[in-house]
Amino acid sequence: MKNEFLKIGIIFFVTVAVVLWALNFIFFKGNAPRSKATGGETMTLTFDPPTVSTSAVGPTQLVTVTLKIKPSVNNVVLRGYSLNFPFDKSKLDIKSIDYKVGVPAAGLGDTTADIAQINQAGRIKLIGEVTTATGATVPLANPTDLVVLKFTVPNNGATTVSINDQMASFFAVKSDATLFNIPLASTAKLKVNGGGPTATPGGPTITPGGPTVTPCSPLPQSCLTIYPGTCPTPAPTGGWCPPGGADNVKLKLKLKFQGIISKPPTDALSSMTVKFRLYDENTEQYVDNDNSVFTSNEGGIWSGTVDFNNINTNHKFALLAKGPHHMQKKICNEVPTETAGGTYRCARGLMTLTEGNNNLDLSGIILLTGDLPVQNGAVDAYDISLVRNCIGKTDANCLSSADVNRDGKVNTQDYSLIIASLTIKNDEL
């Protein structure tokens, strides 16, 4: 027994060292910068200036506002960021976007080229990434310019732009060279012409004195929830959603899971239930499916079908997948790929779906192990202890909860897989 624990300890330290080396090589090419960040920091985001008035310059005059950031500790190494916030499109007309830290993530971050779409949606998605090996060092002494926005204020309207911690993420590097997310310390607000109502994410633009929209009673409640205020003429009958509205979508998926490189030894182990969430980028709503069964082929590729009802196929989507012993993975593309296992990341859903069957090969990336039953969305001491205490045991409870690579036994391979997942820690959202 003593020798067994010695073996486990050696595997633990070797695995952690290898994982840290791999991250260091992948992200920094062996030259990871060091910061004082430990993972408990916050980021302060401010508008400069915090208030603007156009009453003197007129509604066609360009207004320039800079988004600035300041960390709670000195010299935080920033690798990327995502700011996703609405504005009242009847009060502001965005003219340009200038990233000062990093560059806009290709196909994800809004740029000046997307102005027409931005103003039509009343939403800005600032998604930047720092592509240099050293990252972007953000000091504590003075706020750092993040993004510069230019806009006009038609009719000198009054409004407030607000960014809270649910709309912002900052990805930085800790002193041990691991990545983590820094939350906002407080809500950032920009008051225009004295301030006014704050735009609501996904909410409609309300025009005083405008027409009242009455939902169509024949529509099913699920359709009204996803497409509020939709009332085609003539009104539909039989509970059918309007054309271009809600469709029934089937996702025929291929998945790959960490540590499973071939078909498991029994039929029972070759079948698993996988949970899915389909995220609508336009409505910012989720649709869940927790009962989809997937089976493995000889090469360890898992196939299954996931059904979603009342889906607007005119929108863009992201898919979140979570296996019974795995971390939740966010997938934004129909055919995602990665150069190293577990490194695929995305921010904005780009999937285009059609009614009926959609064949999506997601086996180009792997779903990492780590979150064991009963799942709580994180890899923690419970998961590690569960595998460690089950090593060598063959009872049904241990096999169902701790055999993460589904080879019919709990051993140091399962333990090593859990340890490797400590670099991820939490479900992707």
C-alpha positions, -999 to +999 in steps of 0.1 A: +000+000+000+028+024+009+045+017-025+011+023-042+008+058-026+044+065-036+036+057-072+005+079-071+025+108-057+051+105-084+024+104-111+008+135-096+039+156-096+050+145-131+016+151-146+013+186-131+048+194-143+040+182-179+007+201-180+023+233-169+051+229-194+026+222-222+006+254-214+038+274-211+049+261-246+016+265-263+008+300-251+042+315-245+067+294-265+087+287-234+090+323-223+060+328-200+060+363-183+054+363-146+030+385-127+018+389-091-016+377-100-028+347-080-064+343-093-083+364-067-078+397-084-104+421-099-104+445-128-118+480-128-133+491-161-142+528-166-154+551-194-132+581-200-149+605-198-177+590-177-202+616-188-206+634-222-229+662-234-237+670-270-261+699-264-234+723-273-218+705-303-250+691-319-262+656-329-237+651-357-206+658-337-183+628-331-179+619-294-148+599-284-149+577-253-121+554-241-127+522-222-099+519-196-089+490-173-070+489-141-062+456-122-062+453-084-025+441-085+005+454-104+016+440-138-012+416-147-004+398-179-035+400-201-041+375-229-076+384-240-109+400-231-146+399-240-170+428-235-206+422-246-230+451-239-261+467-253-269+503-260-300+522-270-298+523-307-323+551-309-300+573-288-265+564-300-250+558-335-216+540-333-191+552-359-158+535-351-140+510-328-103+510-322-087+482-301-057+495-281-048+463-263-044+433-286-063+428-318-100+419-325-104+381-325-110+371-361-146+365-368-156+372-332-148+407-321-168+436-336-148+461-356-155+493-376-164+471-405-193+457-385-208+492-377-241+486-397-248+454-379-238+468-345-262+498-349-290+476-362-287+452-332-279+478-305-251+457-292-213+458-292-192+427-288-156+437-281-135+405-282-098+410-282-068+387-280-031+394-274-011+374-299+024+383-287+044+357-267+049+381-238+012+392-236+001+427-226+013+438-191-013+459-174+001+481-145-017+492-113-004+527-113-024+542-142-055+529-161-047+514-195-065+523-227-084+492-238-107+503-266-117+537-281-153+542-293-165+570-314-202+578-319-228+605-325-260+612-304-290+618-327-314+644-314-291+649-284-309+620-266-302+610-230-291+575-222-268+554-200-245+526-212-237+501-185-212+472-184-214+448-154-196+416-144-220+394-164-209+412-196-172+412-193-143+387-190-106+394-188-082+364-194-049+368-176-018+348-165-010+340-129+025+339-115+025+301-120+018+306-158-018+294-157-047+312-173-077+325-153-106+350-156-105+383-138-140+396-129-151+432-128-149+449-095-179+472-102-203+482-130-189+507-155-213+534-167-213+561-193-239+588-190-249+607-221-266+640-218-274+635-181-281+598-184-313+579-190-327+543-192-301+516-195-305+493-225-315+457-215-296+428-230-318+412-257-346+436-248-367+455-273-363+492-281-393+509-266-406+540-284-430+562-263-463+565-280-455+537-304-478+508-313-487+481-288-476+446-300-500+419-290-487+383-290-506+358-311-526+336-289-524+305-312-487+304-308-474+278-282-459+294-250-424+280-258-425+299-291-437+331-275-409+328-249-382+325-276-398+350-300-417+376-279-439+400-298-440+379-330-474+382-346-476+373-383-506+383-404-528+363-407-523+348-373-512+311-374-535+283-363-527+249-347-499+263-326-474+266-355-446+292-351-443+319-379-422+312-410-384+316-403-392+314-366-392+282-346-380+249-362-372+215-350-335+208-352-317+175-350-279+176-344-262+144-355-229+147-336-195+130-334-176+136-301-143+126-287-135+123-250-102+126-232-085+093-224-108+071-246-088+061-276-107+030-287-141+014-281-146+004-245-145-034-237-183-039-230-215-026-246-225-009-213-193+010-212-196+019-249-227+039-242-231+072-223-256+100-217-243+134-227-258+168-217-261+196-242-271+233-241-278+252-273-271+289-269-288+314-293-264+344-298-293+366-309-317+361-280-290+350-254-313+321-244-304+285-237-323+253-247-313+222-228-312+185-237-300+162-210-310+128-223-290+121-255-273+087-256-240+084-275-222+052-285-186+046-294-171+031-325-139+011-327-118+043-329-132+059-298-154+083-317-189+087-301-220+093-322-255+104-313-285+126-321-296+156-301-331+171-306-340+208-301-374+222-306-386+258-313-352+270-327-349+301-349-327+289-377-321+324-388-298+329-358-263+319-349-255+293-322-230+279-298-232+244-284-222+234-249-215+197-243-209+179-210-202+142-205-209+122-173-173+125-161-163+156-180-160+194-180-185+214-201-171+225-234-183+255-254-181+249-292-188+277-317-180+260-351-196+231-370-161+215-375-138+227-346-102+217-345-072+221-321-035+216-324-032+202-288-058+183-268-081+206-247-068+239-261-098+248-283-115+280-270-142+302-285-163+332-274-191+338-299-213+311-315-210+309-353-230+278-360-256+280-387-284+253-383-312+242-405-345+225-398-342+187-397-308+170-397-275+188-391-243+167-393-216+182-371-182+165-367-169+178-333-143+150-329-115+174-339-114+185-303-116+165-270-139+169-241-118+169-209-125+147-179-126+160-144-162+167-131-173+134-116-208+125-102-224+143-085-213+170-109-209+206-097-193+223-127-157+222-114-127+199-108-120+200-071-108+180-041-139+159-042-132+146-077-096+138-069-104+120-036-131+100-053-107+085-079-079+081-054-102+062-030-115+040-057-082+029-072-081-009-074-117-013-065-142-031-087-176-023-070-204-008-091-203+026-074-166+031-080-168+019-116-197+042-125-183+073-108-145+070-111-137+050-143-133+081-164-116+064-194-142+036-194-118+007-195-137-013-169-113-005-140-102+024-118-065+028-117-037+055-119-046+063-155-080+077-143-062+095-115-037+111-140-066+123-162-082+141-132-050+157-122-044+170-157-078+187-157-068+209-127-055+234-152-091+239-165-110+237-132-144+250-143-171+244-169-170+267-200-201+289-202 
